[in-house]
Amino acid sequence: DHAWVRRPITAVTELFRAVPVLVMMMLLYYGLPSVGVRMDPYWAVVIALVIYNGSVLAEALRAGVESLPRGQKEAGYAVGLRKSGVMRLILLPQAVRAMLPVIISQLVVTMKDTALGFIITYPELLYLAKQLSSNAQFQQPLLQSAFVIGGIYIVMCLILSGLARLAEQRMSRNPKAHGGARTDTGTVPVQPGDPRLHAESTVTEVLSVQRERE
């Protein structure tokens, strides 16, 4: 709602989404020492992954909030909530629920991007596989080690992908997960003594009087 907040945040989000994760890791690890700041490889990997995937998830949550019906926000204001309360209690829970498959899918991408830490000598899974293959004590070629490491990544990706599909199926089965609830549109039988009987009879009398005057 405020341009002085929206414009800089949009610029930062679009900038960090456009920069590849590997370039960001190399800038943090190799670029900062040129200005007198030394960074551990672990923190270079973590900060780069947080900045990039945080920007992607921010865009996903923005799309989730924008996809909600406008009546959700208006109903929150109608019951006396402020803007922060409407976002925290009404919009964000529904947006997170709607974008849950996208969020879990992005976690799969994040897990695979951790292998890029190998480029800046962070001892992650791929780096350890190279060390193991180059160790003269084990005498294991790099190809066999890469097959094992690739199998581990495949298993972990399949597990997270299965969680994403499970979450999507559970949401599609539950109508309330999309912020809506089923409503009964059937007619309710009128019981004796119901006020609607008196209202209907009054309307009938008024119409008969108008016909007589005509």
Disulfide bonds with the S-S distance in Angstrom:
none
